[in-house]
Amino acid sequence: MSGPIPALSASRKRQRTVPTDKSRPAYPRKRAAQACCTCRKRRTKCDNEQPACGSCVGLGIECFYDEKDKSTFDAASLAILRRLDDLEELMRSPDGSQQLQPQLIEETSPLTVSTVLKDLGSPALERDNSTPRYYPNIETIFSWPVFKDQNLDQRPDLKTLLRSGDSNPSLTSIPSDFENDGARKLLDVFFEHVHIYNPVLEVSKVRQYLREVQLNGLGWNAQSCLLLLVYALGSISAPHQNSPSESSSTFHRYEEYKEANAFFFAAQKRMGILLCNSGVIEAQCFFLAGVFLMATFRPIEAWRMFVQALACCRGFNTHDCSEAEHRLQESIYWTCFKSELELRLELNLVDHSVWDLTYPPYFPSPPQDLKTQAEAAWYFYLAEIALRRLGNRILNYVCQYESSHISTTMIDAVLNFEQQAADWLSSLPSALQLDATNDEVGGPGSELYSSLRFILDGHLIDCYELMYWPFIVDSIRNNLESETYARKGFQLCIQRIEKNEIGFHQRHHGTWLMLRSCTRSAFVLIAGARSGLGYLLPANWEASVESTMNLLRYWKEETGDIRDRLNILEGLMRDIDLTPNTL
């Protein structure tokens, strides 16, 4: 904030000049060349070409000139007009106390774009209570007019479909000699395939719990509950379950799958005692329970566990704890928060008006245990946090607008977000560069780096999808504001499906979310084809939809929503095949 303006000395004071002609102002008024509305808002030079200037042609957007252009006024007059606009808006408010909305500020402030883009860098943006019409979601797509003839909004809702699955998986008994060799093996599998992506435990402390249990046996305490959850995740994450098969249900017949459910069932019996405390280990237990439920396609139940883990985090004692304990508190809080948020948005479990999309404003310190996993794992942890915060900024901004409200300000925002994504990419270490190969990375950790790059690439695609989603929605609603960004959005759908193909048959924490995102992309491509936008669709879009249907066929025995979405896609593609002129 600038300081007070010093008073002018008497010698420098100017005498006020009285104009001889009252029709002329006391100061010269400089008339400016009239730029188009887009160039004026972007504060770029306009070549004033008619009917469209060069900048708008390059952006692929409509170019128009304001008939009531105020750029011909001098600075003082503009300030007065802006103030009058502000006062007029306040007068429209019933009580005269209404705060100006961002959309109104955009029309009255000469610093609109720079101010908005400055706000885009904030890690946490506030939202109004308007319905977020632009949030990417399968159920939102079903309400698009292009699918009105299919009556998709009349089908069972997502929660009903998810509850139609098998809630009583077959169990087996835990081997009596398990706590010797078997426990250590599952612990190693857990740290190699689960912990590295969600580092919420202290490795040394967990191994200490294991030694105590080997001496005294499993107890009815938080430590035993944690170990049982680790065993369950170790069983279900073993490499053998990712071997090719006709269907994911093949793994259900494996002894390891039955043992995993037995471990989880035993852990559930010990969770009641966790509700009376709010320590780190209680939060860890609830979080790991949520991870297991996600891996077994029970997302609603998983969300409840993440919520309970967050409740424990809210009760942390942050004053009388060591630096290591504080670091662990930050780690578990952040991990629980991002897992709960992405699942809450996907499930539509909370009314939009009470969405809390604000991410924690700090970067938690990476757990010390990650240092032993190589430097790239350490950077992965920070890179994922930064990327998720970028996605949150985009989501908050996009959700401010309703359909058909794309403006040049939104286009500028997308340009800014694209630059932020490019800056994030350039900050990655060489081992995590998304275009790196295992041969280039080399060393024993190359396979691990490949998995980390795969996860980061998926999160980056999520960010780009949020950027371009408004342009996709409006193009399908016959309101094509920017062909360039709509085309990018459709291409991104193909990219998402193709990049996820290597993980189509892998069971993990994010498998159900991956199925949802690929299915969403398939529906968008079909909506584009049904809307007559074939000239914007990539040539191989039908192959990508078919690939998604094969993905759903593999997992269809897991939950009712997968079977339902597969049936819809198959029906829509049959209609397109019978209508060759769709494109």
C-alpha positions in Angstrom: 0.0 0.0 0.0 1.5 3.4 -1.0 2.1 6.0 1.6 0.6 9.5 1.9 1.4 12.0 -0.9 3.7 14.8 0.4 2.3 18.3 0.2 3.6 20.4 -2.6 5.8 23.4 -1.7 4.4 26.9 -2.3 6.8 27.6 -5.1 5.7 24.5 -7.0 2.0 25.2 -6.7 0.3 26.0 -9.9 -2.3 28.7 -10.3 -5.7 27.4 -11.3 -6.5 28.5 -14.9 -10.0 29.6 -15.6 -11.1 28.7 -19.1 -12.3 31.6 -21.2 -14.7 29.2 -23.0 -16.9 27.3 -20.6 -17.6 24.7 -23.2 -14.0 23.6 -23.0 -12.5 21.6 -20.1 -9.8 23.0 -17.8 -7.4 20.3 -19.0 -6.9 18.7 -22.4 -8.8 15.6 -23.2 -6.8 13.1 -25.3 -8.9 10.9 -27.5 -7.6 7.4 -27.9 -8.0 5.0 -30.8 -10.9 2.6 -30.1 -9.6 -0.9 -29.5 -11.8 -4.0 -29.5 -13.2 -5.2 -26.2 -10.9 -8.2 -26.1 -7.7 -6.2 -26.6 -8.8 -3.5 -24.2 -9.4 -6.1 -21.5 -6.2 -7.9 -22.2 -4.3 -4.6 -22.4 -2.7 -5.5 -25.7 -2.2 -3.5 -28.9 -5.2 -3.8 -31.2 -4.7 -3.4 -35.0 -8.4 -2.2 -35.3 -9.1 -4.4 -38.2 -12.8 -4.9 -39.1 -14.8 -7.1 -38.6 -12.2 -8.9 -36.5 -8.8 -7.8 -35.3 -5.7 -9.9 -35.6 -5.5 -10.8 -31.9 -9.1 -12.2 -31.8 -8.5 -14.1 -35.0 -5.4 -15.8 -33.4 -7.4 -16.7 -30.3 -10.3 -18.0 -32.3 -12.9 -15.9 -30.5 -15.5 -13.4 -31.5 -14.2 -9.8 -32.0 -16.5 -6.9 -31.2 -16.3 -3.2 -30.5 -18.2 -1.5 -27.7 -20.6 1.1 -29.2 -20.5 3.0 -25.9 -16.8 2.9 -25.7 -15.4 4.9 -22.8 -11.7 4.7 -23.9 -12.1 8.1 -25.6 -12.5 9.8 -22.2 -9.6 11.1 -20.2 -8.4 9.4 -17.0 -10.3 11.7 -14.7 -13.6 11.1 -16.5 -13.0 7.4 -16.5 -12.4 7.4 -12.7 -15.7 9.3 -12.2 -17.6 6.9 -14.5 -16.2 3.9 -12.7 -17.2 5.4 -9.3 -20.7 6.1 -10.6 -21.0 2.5 -11.8 -20.0 1.3 -8.3 -22.5 3.5 -6.7 -25.2 2.5 -9.1 -24.6 -1.2 -8.3 -24.8 -0.5 -4.6 -28.1 1.3 -5.1 -29.5 -1.8 -6.8 -28.8 -3.8 -3.6 -31.9 -4.0 -1.4 -30.1 -2.8 1.7 -27.3 -0.8 0.0 -24.6 -3.0 1.5 -24.2 -5.5 -1.2 -20.6 -6.3 -2.1 -19.6 -6.1 -5.7 -19.3 -9.5 -7.3 -16.3 -10.3 -9.4 -18.3 -10.2 -12.6 -19.3 -6.6 -11.9 -15.8 -5.6 -11.1 -14.7 -6.9 -14.4 -16.9 -4.4 -16.2 -15.9 -1.4 -14.1 -12.2 -1.6 -13.3 -9.5 -0.7 -15.8 -7.2 -3.2 -14.0 -9.7 -6.1 -14.3 -7.4 -8.7 -16.0 -4.3 -8.0 -14.0 -6.3 -8.0 -10.7 -8.0 -11.2 -11.5 -4.9 -12.9 -12.7 -3.1 -11.8 -9.6 -5.8 -13.5 -7.5 -5.4 -16.7 -9.5 -2.1 -17.2 -7.8 -3.7 -17.5 -4.4 -3.7 -21.1 -3.0 -7.2 -20.6 -1.7 -10.0 -18.7 -3.4 -13.4 -18.0 -2.0 -16.4 -19.0 -3.9 -19.9 -17.6 -4.0 -23.0 -19.9 -3.6 -23.9 -20.1 -7.2 -24.3 -23.6 -8.7 -21.0 -24.7 -10.2 -22.3 -25.4 -13.7 -18.9 -26.1 -15.1 -17.6 -28.8 -12.7 -16.7 -31.9 -14.7 -18.9 -34.8 -13.6 -20.6 -37.7 -15.4 -23.9 -37.0 -13.7 -23.8 -33.4 -14.9 -23.1 -34.6 -18.5 -26.3 -36.7 -18.3 -28.3 -33.5 -17.9 -27.0 -31.9 -21.2 -29.6 -31.3 -23.8 -27.8 -33.4 -26.3 -28.7 -36.5 -24.2 -32.3 -35.5 -23.5 -33.7 -38.2 -25.8 -31.9 -40.9 -23.8 -33.5 -39.9 -20.4 -30.2 -40.5 -18.7 -31.3 -38.3 -15.8 -34.0 -40.8 -15.0 -31.6 -43.7 -14.3 -30.7 -44.7 -10.7 -28.4 -42.2 -9.1 -24.8 -42.9 -8.3 -25.3 -43.6 -4.6 -27.9 -46.2 -5.4 -25.7 -47.9 -8.0 -22.8 -48.0 -5.6 -24.8 -49.6 -2.8 -25.9 -52.4 -5.2 -22.5 -54.1 -5.0 -21.4 -57.0 -2.8 -21.0 -55.6 0.7 -20.1 -59.0 2.2 -17.0 -60.3 0.5 -15.9 -63.8 1.3 -13.5 -64.1 4.2 -10.9 -66.6 5.2 -9.1 -67.1 8.6 -5.8 -65.5 9.3 -3.0 -68.2 9.3 -1.9 -69.0 12.9 1.8 -68.6 12.0 1.2 -65.4 10.0 2.9 -63.1 12.5 6.3 -64.5 11.7 7.3 -64.6 8.0 4.0 -63.5 6.4 3.7 -60.3 8.3 7.1 -59.0 7.4 6.6 -59.8 3.7 3.3 -58.0 3.6 4.9 -55.0 5.4 7.5 -54.8 2.7 4.9 -55.0 -0.1 3.0 -52.2 1.6 5.9 -49.9 1.8 6.9 -50.6 -1.8 3.5 -50.3 -3.5 1.3 -48.2 -1.2 3.3 -46.1 1.3 5.4 -44.4 -1.4 2.3 -42.7 -2.8 0.7 -41.9 0.5 3.5 -41.4 3.0 1.6 -41.0 6.2 3.5 -43.4 8.4 6.9 -43.5 10.1 8.5 -46.6 8.7 10.7 -47.2 11.8 7.7 -46.9 14.1 5.6 -49.3 12.1 8.4 -51.9 12.2 8.6 -51.4 16.0 4.9 -52.1 16.2 5.5 -55.3 14.2 8.2 -56.4 16.7 5.9 -55.8 19.6 3.1 -57.8 18.1 5.4 -60.7 17.3 6.3 -60.8 21.0 2.9 -60.2 22.5 0.4 -61.0 19.7 -2.3 -58.8 18.3 -4.0 -56.6 20.8 -7.1 -54.5 20.9 -5.4 -51.2 20.4 -4.6 -48.6 17.7 -1.2 -50.2 16.9 -2.7 -53.6 16.1 -5.4 -52.0 14.1 -2.8 -50.1 12.1 -0.8 -53.3 11.4 -3.9 -55.2 10.3 -4.7 -52.4 7.8 -1.1 -52.5 6.5 -1.4 -56.3 6.1 -4.7 -55.9 4.2 -3.3 -53.3 1.8 -0.1 -55.4 1.4 -2.3 -58.4 0.4 -4.4 -56.6 -2.1 -1.5 -54.6 -3.6 0.7 -57.6 -4.3 2.1 -57.7 -7.9 0.4 -61.0 -8.8 -3.0 -59.4 -8.7 -2.1 -57.2 -11.7 -1.5 -60.2 -14.0 -3.7 -60.2 -17.2 -7.1 -61.9 -16.9 -10.5 -61.8 -18.4 -12.1 -59.9 -15.6 -11.2 -58.2 -12.3 -13.4 -60.8 -10.5 -10.7 -63.4 -11.1 -8.7 -61.9 -8.3 -11.7 -62.3 -6.0 -11.1 -66.0 -6.0 -7.4 -65.7 -5.0 -6.6 -66.6 -1.4 -4.8 -63.3 -1.0 -7.9 -61.3 -1.7 -9.8 -63.3 0.9 -7.0 -62.8 3.4 -7.0 -59.0 2.7 -10.7 -58.8 3.6 -10.1 -60.9 6.7 -7.4 -58.5 7.8 -9.6 -55.6 7.2 -12.5 -57.2 9.0 -10.3 -57.7 12.1 -9.1 -54.1 11.9 -12.8 -52.9 11.8 -13.4 -54.6 15.1 -10.7 -52.4 16.7 -11.8 -49.1 15.2 -14.4 -48.4 17.8 -11.7 -47.6 20.4 -10.2 -45.1 18.0 -13.2 -42.8 18.1 -12.3 -41.5 21.6 -8.9 -40.2 20.6 -7.6 -37.7 18.1 -4.0 -38.7 17.8 -1.8 -39.2 14.7 -2.2 -43.0 14.8 -6.0 -42.8 14.9 -5.9 -40.6 11.8 -3.5 -43.0 10.1 -5.8 -45.9 10.8 -8.9 -44.2 9.4 -7.0 -43.0 6.3 -5.6 -46.5 5.5 -9.1 -47.9 6.0 -10.3 -45.4 3.4 -7.5 -46.5 1.0 -8.4 -50.1 1.3 -12.1 -49.4 0.7 -11.2 -47.4 -2.4 -9.1 -50.3 -3.7 -12.1 -52.6 -3.2 -14.5 -50.2 -5.0 -16.4 -49.0 -1.9 -16.0 -45.2 -2.4 -18.9 -44.0 -0.2 -17.6 -46.0 2.7 -14.1 -44.8 1.9 -15.2 -41.2 2.0 -16.6 -41.7 5.5 -13.2 -43.0 6.6 -11.4 -40.0 5.1 -13.9 -37.7 6.9 -13.2 -39.4 10.2 -9.5 -39.2 9.6 -9.9 -35.4 9.0 -11.8 -35.1 12.2 -8.9 -36.7 14.1 -6.5 -34.2 12.4 -8.6 -31.3 13.6 -8.0 -32.4 17.2 -4.2 -32.6 16.9 -2.2 -31.0 19.7 0.2 -28.8 17.7 1.8 -27.0 20.7 3.5 -29.7 22.8 5.0 -31.9 20.0 8.4 -32.4 18.5 9.4 -31.3 15.1 9.1 -34.9 13.7 5.6 -35.2 15.2 4.6 -31.9 13.7 5.9 -33.0 10.3 3.9 -36.2 10.5 0.7 -34.2 11.5 1.1 -32.0 8.5 1.6 -35.0 6.2 -1.4 -37.0 7.4 -3.6 -33.8 7.4 -2.7 -32.9 3.8 -3.1 -36.5 2.5 -6.5 -36.9 4.2 -7.7 -33.6 2.9 -6.9 -34.2 -0.7 -8.4 -37.7 -0.6 -11.6 -36.5 1.0 -12.0 -33.5 -1.3 -11.5 -35.4 -4.6 -13.9 -38.1 -3.5 -16.5 -35.7 -2.2 -16.6 -33.8 -5.5 -16.8 -37.0 -7.5 -19.6 -38.5 -5.4 -21.7 -35.3 -5.2 -22.2 -36.0 -1.5 -22.5 -32.4 -0.3 -24.7 -29.6 -1.5 -22.8 -27.3 -3.8 -23.5 -24.2 -1.7 -21.5 -25.6 1.2 -18.6 -26.9 -0.8 -15.3 -26.2 1.0 -12.7 -26.2 -1.7 -10.0 -24.4 0.2 -6.7 -26.3 0.3 -4.3 -25.8 3.3 -2.2 -22.7 2.5 1.1 -24.4 3.4 3.4 -27.0 1.9 3.8 -29.8 4.5 7.3 -31.0 5.0 8.0 -34.3 3.3 8.4 -37.2 5.7 12.0 -38.0 6.5 11.5 -41.6 5.5 11.2 -40.5 1.9 14.9 -39.6 1.8 15.7 -43.3 1.9 13.5 -43.8 -1.2 15.7 -41.5 -3.4 15.4 -37.8 -4.0 12.8 -38.2 -6.8 10.3 -39.6 -4.3 10.9 -36.5 -2.1 10.2 -34.2 -5.1 7.2 -36.2 -6.1 5.6 -35.5 -2.8 6.0 -31.7 -3.2 5.2 -31.8 -6.9 1.9 -33.5 -6.3 1.0 -31.0 -3.6 1.8 -28.0 -5.9 -0.2 -29.6 -8.8 -3.3 -30.3 -6.6 -3.2 -26.7 -5.4 -3.1 -25.5 -9.0 -6.1 -27.7 -9.8 -7.9 -26.2 -6.8 -7.3 -22.7 -8.0 -8.7 -23.6 -11.4 -11.7 -25.3 -10.0 -12.5 -22.3 -7.7 -12.2 -19.9 -10.6 -14.2 -21.9 -13.1 -17.0 -22.6 -10.6 -17.7 -18.9 -10.3 -19.3 -18.9 -13.7 -22.5 -20.4 -15.1 -22.9 -21.8 -18.6 -22.8 -19.3 -21.4 -20.7 -16.8 -19.4 -17.4 -17.3 -21.1 -15.7 -13.9 -21.5 -12.3 -12.6 -22.5 -11.4 -12.5 -18.8 -11.9 -16.3 -18.6 -9.7 -16.7 -21.7 -7.0 -14.7 -20.0 -7.4 -16.8 -16.9 -6.9 -20.0 -18.9 -3.8 -18.5 -20.5 -2.5 -17.7 -17.0 -3.3 -21.2 -15.8 -1.5 -22.7 -18.8 1.5 -20.7 -17.9 1.4 -21.9 -14.3 1.2 -25.5 -15.5 4.2 -24.9 -17.8 6.1 -23.4 -14.8 5.3 -26.5 -12.7 6.5 -28.7 -15.5 9.8 -26.9 -15.8 10.4 -27.2 -12.0 10.4 -31.0 -12.1 13.7 -32.8 -11.6 15.0 -34.8 -14.5 13.8 -38.2 -13.1 10.3 -36.9 -12.9 10.1 -35.1 -16.2 6.9 -36.4 -17.8 8.6 -37.2 -21.1 11.5 -39.0 -19.5 12.0 -42.8 -20.1 13.3 -45.5 -17.8 16.4 -45.8 -20.0 17.2 -42.1 -19.6 16.7 -42.2 -15.8 18.5 -45.5 -15.3 19.4 -47.1 -12.0 17.4 -49.5 -9.8 14.7 -46.9 -9.1 13.7 -46.4 -12.7 10.4 -48.4 -12.4 9.4 -46.4 -9.3 10.1 -43.1 -11.2 7.9 -44.4 -14.0 5.0 -44.9 -11.6 5.5 -41.5 -10.1 5.5 -39.8 -13.5 2.3 -41.7 -14.4 0.5 -40.3 -11.3 1.8 -36.7 -11.9 0.8 -36.9 -15.6 -2.7 -37.9 -14.6 -3.1 -35.0 -12.1 -1.8 -32.6 -14.8 -4.5 -33.8 -17.2 -7.0 -33.2 -14.5 -5.9 -29.6 -14.3 -6.1 -29.1 -18.1 -9.5 -30.7 -18.2 -10.7 -28.1 -15.6 -9.2 -25.3 -17.7 -11.0 -26.3 -21.0 -14.2 -27.7 -19.6 -16.2 -24.5 -19.9 -15.4 -24.3 -23.6 -16.4 -27.9 -24.1 -19.7 -27.4 -22.3 -20.6 -24.2 -24.2 -19.6 -25.8 -27.6 -22.0 -28.7 -27.0 -24.7 -26.2 -26.0 -24.2 -24.5 -29.4 -22.4 -21.6 -28.0 -18.9 -22.0 -29.4 -16.9 -19.0 -28.0 -13.4 -20.4 -28.7 -12.9 -23.1 -31.2 -9.2 -23.4 -30.1 -9.9 -24.3 -26.5 -12.9 -26.5 -27.3 -10.6 -28.5 -29.7 -8.0 -28.7 -26.9 -10.6 -30.0 -24.5 -11.7 -32.8 -26.9 -8.1 -33.7 -27.6 -7.5 -34.0 -23.9 -10.2 -36.6 -23.6 -8.3 -38.8 -26.0 -5.1 -38.1 -24.2 -6.5 -39.1 -20.8 -7.8 -42.5 -22.1 -4.6 -43.3 -24.0 -2.3 -42.4 -21.1 -4.3 -44.4 -18.6 -4.3 -47.6 -20.7 -1.1 -49.0 -19.1 -2.9 -48.9 -15.8 -6.3 -50.2 -16.9 -6.0 -53.5 -15.0 -4.2 -52.3 -11.9 -6.0 -52.2 -8.5 -5.1 -49.4 -6.2 -6.4 -46.4 -4.3 -7.2 -44.4 -7.5 -8.6 -47.1 -9.8 -12.3 -46.2 -9.3 -11.5 -42.5 -9.9 -9.6 -43.4 -13.0 -12.6 -45.4 -14.3 -14.8 -42.4 -13.7 -12.5 -39.9 -15.5 -12.0 -42.1 -18.5 -15.8 -42.8 -18.7 -16.4 -39.0 -18.4 -14.0 -38.4 -21.3 -15.9 -41.0 -23.4 -19.2 -39.4 -22.8 -17.8 -36.0 -23.8 -16.5 -37.4 -27.1 -19.9 -38.9 -27.8 -21.7 -35.7 -26.9 -19.4 -33.8 -29.3 -20.3 -36.3 -32.1 -24.1 -36.0 -31.4 -23.8 -32.2 -31.4 -22.4 -32.1 -34.9 -18.9 -31.1 -33.7 -17.1 -33.9 -35.6 -14.8 -31.3 -37.1 -13.4 -30.6 -33.6 -13.0 -34.3 -32.6 -9.7 -36.1 -33.1 -9.9 -38.7 -35.9 -9.5 -41.7 -33.5 -12.2 -40.7 -31.0 -14.3 -43.8 -31.6 -11.3 -46.1 -30.8 -10.8 -44.3 -27.5 -14.5 -44.8 -26.6 -14.2 -48.5 -27.4 -11.0 -48.7 -25.3 -13.0 -47.2 -22.4 -15.8 -49.7 -22.8 -13.2 -52.5 -22.7 -11.9 -51.0 -19.4 -15.4 -51.0 -18.0 -16.0 -54.6 -19.1 -13.0 -55.7 -17.2 -14.1 -54.1 -13.9 -17.9 -54.4 -14.3 -18.3 -57.0 -11.6 -17.0 -54.6 -8.9 -19.9 -52.1 -8.7 -23.3 -51.3 -10.2 -22.3 -47.9 -11.5 -19.6 -49.5 -13.8 -22.2 -51.8 -15.3 -24.7 -49.0 -15.8 -22.2 -46.6 -17.5 -21.0 -49.5 -19.7 -24.6 -50.1 -20.9 -25.2 -46.5 -21.6 -22.0 -46.2 -23.7 -22.7 -49.3 -25.7 -26.2 -48.0 -26.5 -25.0 -44.6 -27.5 -22.3 -46.0 -29.8 -24.8 -48.3 -31.4 -26.9 -45.2 -32.2 -23.9 -43.5 -33.7 -23.0 -46.5 -35.8 -26.6 -46.5 -37.2 -26.3 -42.8 -38.0 -23.3 -42.3 -40.3 -24.0 -38.7 -40.9 -23.5 -37.8 -37.2 -20.1 -36.4 -38.1 
